Amino acid sequence: MNLSSYLHRRIRQVCTLLCSAVALVTLPAPAQNNVDPSDYYQREELSFDRAAPASDHYLWTRKMHGYSDTNFNYRQMLFVCLSSSDPKNGACPTSNSGNAGISSISLRFTERRSRLSQVLVVRGYMERYFTNSGCFTTGWGTRQHHLTSNNHQVCGDQISPRGSASTIWIPQSELARLPSGGVWTAQLRLKLKTYASQPIGAANTYTVDFKLDVTDHNNMQIYLPAYGVSTPLVDLNLRTRPLSNGPGGIVSGQTVVDACLYDGYNANSQRYEIRVTGTNPVPGMDGRFFVHHASGGIGERNRIEYKVRTRTANLGETQHVSGQPVSFTGINNADIRAVRLPNVPFPVVCTPWPITLQTPAFNQIDKNTGQYRGELKLEFTPSTSSP
């Protein structure tokens, strides 16, 4: 039985060339509108394949959290985490901490169907914005502060900043650490304090919900636990029931091959398409499955017909016709099974798909004695898009 799995993918690349003329002049600092701190919500969705992780993914860049052109109330703003050790909603200092530098927030991502989890590191820093300052031509200070720091620079004659902004992202190296395909979700929750001693209950809440759609095209496969990565040789398990009134007997058989469909997406696909094809056809008998006598020939005495039936848990049974594709939907509601696959470092889930090869009864004397062989080709195409 030769097995193959494939995926037709169509990729469209669009390239844009941007041209601009730059004048060598000094520009004034960009004008800022007054900003008062408030609660904030953002949803982040990102799709990529494990073979080509997305580049650094920015949640925001220089997002202004508070600014006033008349006072210095927002010069010391900082973020704190809800826990310094639990990565459920992000783990980082829960009080004023650090000075110059980039912060690290440990955040737990969980795969939707397998429930596998992986902690990734979110990076970020705080910057201060100055008004009417001759020190910083862009208005932005020259120092990156930890997200959890209330420190700031001063300019000239003790001129202090008027606003605070942050930049937060997930590095590409962290996205590459997700151990398998699937739908990975997480919720980051940070508390934005106007000043270090502000009570946590009075601080604003920043919430980011993540959904990472990660495929693993290189590892999608029809997995046969009993055979590993080798090409399986399956016995049709033919048995003879002797006749009481004549020579020979009645021959029939049935064997079940344990199989599981791994879509490279932890069984989150919307649809599977499966095609089962017998590679030993007989003219005029399209759609049927045969094995042939080792001596050759496709005549009646040199061929044995068998049938192929599969079952997808919760989705019913299929009696296959050779060469005809069959589509299944509702995969996300079908049963799943945890397995360890070659080349995949962590357990994943696949869709159980036992294959039954059934040989209808025939008279032994109607067939030539000897070995019969045939090949069965299984093709598997998941949609790799979630419902």
N, C-alpha and C positions, 0 to 999 in steps of 0.2 A: 504494500500500500504506500504510494508516494503522496506526500502531503505538501501543500504549499499554502501560504497566506500572503495576500497582497493588498495594497491600498493604492487606488488611483488618486493622486493628488494634483490639483491644478493650482499653480502658484502664479500670481500676477504681480509683477514688480513695477512700480511707478517711480520714476526718477524726476526730480524737479531741480532746476538750476536757478539759484537766486543770485542776482548780481546787484551790487550797490556801490555807490560812490561815497567815499569817506573824506570829509574835509578836516584838515588838521587845525581844529580850533578847540578851545576849552569851553565846555558847555556847563551851564549852571546845574546844580543838583535838581533832579526831577521834583516837580511839585507833588506834595502829598496831601490827600484829604484826611481830615481828622477821622480816626478809627477808635471806637470804644470796644473793649473785649466783650465777647459773647460766646455762648455755646456754639459748637460747630460739628457738622456731620458730613462725611464724605464716603462714597462707595468706590472702591478700586477694583477693576476687573482687568485681568491680563491673561493672554493666551500665548503659549509657546510649546515647542517640542523639547524633550529632554536632550536631544542631540544638538540643539542650538538654543541654549538658554537666552532669554531676553537680556538686553543690556540693562545697565543700572536703571531702576524704575523709580522716578521721583513722584512722591505724593504731592509735594508743592515746593516751590523755590521762592525764597524771600517773601513768604506770606506775612503780611503785616498783621500783627495781633493787637496792637494798640499804638496810637500816635496822637499827639496834640502839639499844635504849633504855638501854644500859649503857656504850657506848663511841662513839668518833667515827671508826670505821674507814671509814664510807661517806659521809663528808661531801664528798669530792673526786672522786667517780666521773665518768667521762667516756667518750664514744664516740670512736673513730677509724675511718677507712676503711682498706681494704686498699691503696688507691692514691689519690694526690692528683690524678691526671690521667685515668685510665682509668675511664669510667662504666659498665663492664660490670657491676660489683657495687656501684657507687656511688663517686663521686669526691669526696673532701673531705680535710682535713688528716689525716695519718697519725701525728701526734704532738700533744701538748698545744698548743692554739692558741686565741686569742681570749679574750674576757671576757664582758661583758654583750651580749646581742643574740640574734638568731635565725640559725641555721645554714642553709646551702643545700647539698644533696647532689645532684650531677648523676647521673642514673640512666638507662641506655639501655633502652628498650622495643623489642621486635622483634615484627613482625606474623607470625603463624604460617605463612601460605601465601605471601605476597608477599615475605617476608624484609625488607620495608621496616623501617627503624629510626628512632627518634626519641628524643632525649634530653629527659627532663623533669626538673624540679627538685623534689626533696622537701625540705620545710622542717621545722625542729624546734628545740627548746630544752630545756635542763636546768633543773630547779628543786631547791632544797634544803628539807628538812623539819626543823623544830625541835621539841624536846620541852620542856615546862614553861617556855615563853618568854613573857614579858609583852610582847614586842615585836610578835609576829605572832599575832593572835587565832585565825587559822585553822591555825596551825602552819607554813604555807608562807611562805617568804621573799618579799620584794617584788620580787625581781630575777629576770629570765630570763637564763640564761647560755647561751653557745654550747654545742652538744652536745660539742664538742671541748675545752671549758675545764674546768679543775679548780678554778676560783675559787669562792668562796662568801662569803656575808655573815657577820657576827657580830652578836650581839644583846646589848645591855646590857653587863654586865661580862665581855666576851669569851666569851659563850655561843656555842658553835658548833653547826651543824646535826648531826643524827644520821642523816640519810638523804638519798638522791638519787633523783629521778624525772625522766622525760622525757615530752614531748609531741611527736608526729611526725605529719605530714599531707602530703597532696598538694593544693595549691591548685586550685580550679576553673579558674583561668586556665591552669594547666599541662595539665590534662585536655583543655581546649579546643584545645590545640596538636597533638593527634594528627591527622595529615593525612587519614586515611581510616578507614572502618569496618574491622572485622576482629577477630581475637583477638590482643591485645597482651600479651606476657608480659615479665617482668623478675624478677631476683632481687637483692634488697638484702642485703648482708652487712656488718655492723658488728662491731667488736671493743669490748667493754665492759671498760674498765680500772677497777680499784678506786683506783688512784693513778697519777699521770702517768708515773712511772718503771717501772711494772710491765712486765716483758717481754711482748711481744706473744703469745708462745706460752703464757703463763699467763693471758691475758685470756679472758673468756667470749665466745662467738660468738652474735650475734643474726642470724637469717636470716628474711627475709620474701619469700615467693613471690607475685608479682602475676599476676593474670589479669584483663584488662579486655576485656569483651565490648562492642564498640562497633559500633553499626549506623549506617547513613547512608541513611535512607529517602528523603530528598529527591533522591538521585542514583542510586538503583537504576533500571536501564533495560535494554532490548534495544539493544545498541550495534551500529550498522551502519557500519563504518569508511569505506566508500566514499561515505557520504551525510552524515556529520556529524550535525547537528541538523535537517537539512531532511527533509521528507517524501519518501521515495524513489519514483521512477517506474521500474518494472522492466519491461524488455522480455522477453517469453516466448521470444524468440529462435527464432521459427518459421522452418523451412526447408522448401522444396518439392523433392521428388524427382520429376522428370518421368516420365510413363508412356510406354512405347514403343508401346503399342497403343491409345491413345485420348487425348482432350483432358484438360487439367488435370494433376493430379499428386497425389502423396501428401504431406501436410503433417504435420510433427511438430516437436517442439522441446524444449529443456531449457536452463535457466539456473540458476546457483547464486548465491545472495546470501550474502555473507560476513556473519555475525552472531556476536555474543558476548554472553552473559548476565552482567550485573553485578548482583549481589544487594545491593550496598551493604555487603557483609560480607566482601569479598575471598575469595569462593568458599568460605566456611566453613560454609554452610548445610547442614542435614541433608537438606532436600528442596526440589525445585523443582516447581511445577505450571505447566503451559503449556497454553494453549487457543488453537487456530488456527481462525478462523471466516471463511468466505467471506460477504461482505455482499451477494452477488448470487445469492440462492437461486432455485431452480426448484421449483415445487410438485410434490410427489410424489417429489422427488429429494434428500431430506434427507441431509446428511453429505457432499455432493459440492461441488466448487469449479468456478465458471464465470466466464468473461468474456463480455460481451454486445456486440452490434453497436451502434455509436454512434447509429444511427437509432432504437434502441429495440426492444422486443419480446424475448420469451424463447423463441420457437419454435426448432425444431431448426436452421433455417438461420441463425438470429441468435445462436447461442450456441456457445462452444467450451469443452469441459471440460478441466481440467488437474488434476494431482495434486500434493500437498504432502508432501515427505519431509524430515525433519531428522535430524541425526546429533549425538549427544553423545559426545564422545571417551571411550572406555573404558566407555560405558554402552549403546552400540548405536544402531540406527536406529529411527525411528518413522514409520510411514505414517499421516498424520493424517486424522481424520474431522472434518469441519467442525462446530465447536461443542462437541466433546467434549474435556474436559480430560484431560491425561496427566500423571501424577506420576513423578518421578525421585528415587530415593534414591542414597546413595553419592556425593553431589556432592563431598564432601571428598577422594574418591579419583580423580575425573575429571581430565583434562588441564586445564591452566590456560594463560592467555596474558596477558602484560603489555601494558597499553594505557594511553594517556592519554585521559581522558574530559573533556568540557566541564564546567567548574565544579568539577573535582577537581584540587587543586594538584599532587599527586604521582602517579606511576604506580601503578595498581592492577592486580589480576588478575581476569579474567573467565573464564567457561567457554565455549570455542568451540562454536558451534551453527550450522553452515552449513545454509541452507535451499535445498532443491532443488525447483524448480517444473518439472514434467515434463508435456508435452502429448502424450497418446497420438496415434498416427497417425489421420488422417481424410482423406477424399477432398476435394480442393479444390473440386470442382464442387458439393459438397453444402452449401457455405456461401456466404453473400452476401459479396461483396468489400467491403473497407473496414476501418476501425479498430474494434478490440474493446477494451473497457475493463472493469475490475473492481477491487474493493478487497478486501484481505486484512487482517484484524485479528488481531494477535498480543497475547496477554495473558500476563503473566509474574508469578507469585506465589512468591517464595522464603519459606522458613520463618524465616529470620534467627535461627536458634538453632543452636548448634554441637553436634556429636555428643558 
